Amino acid sequence: MYSVTKIIDFCYGHRLLDYDGICRHPHGHNAVAEIEVRIGQLDSRNMVCDFSDIKRSVKGWIDKELDHKMLLRHDDPLVKPLQQLGEPVYLLDSNPTVERIARLIYDHASEQGLQVVRVKVWETPTSFAEYVKSEATRKI
């Protein structure tokens, strides 16, 4: 198996509803996402894929949808006031945990045709979550 990993930096704000810890308050992170693409045989260029393909499709989407935005659950009471102020908001059906963000990026990368096998998102320099597709359903 061959694999390549592209690292993408982005910033976001969020808060967690129905949560007893300090993350129930609005706060922000400087995140680092690692997108790993894996295949069994190299393409005609002797590549898994071009890093610029990952950058264009995944980083472009992250920059447009997530970077410097408040990621909030759709029923968060902050949504309406922030939208009324013209603040950039990205809405999710569930709490915007780092685990959920990793899955969100994974799903987008997969939809773009990348053979992504893992997305790891570092929320802080010492804490990360990752989403890995199960072997039974992974396309390799």
Secondary structure, DSSP 8 states (H G I E B T S, - for coil): -EEEEEEEEEEEEE--SS--SGGGS-EEEEEEEEEEEEESS--TTS-S--HHHHIIIIIHHHHHHTTTEEEEETT-TTHHHHHHTT--EEEESS---HHHHHHHHHHHHHHTT--EEEEEEEEETTEEEEEE--TTT---
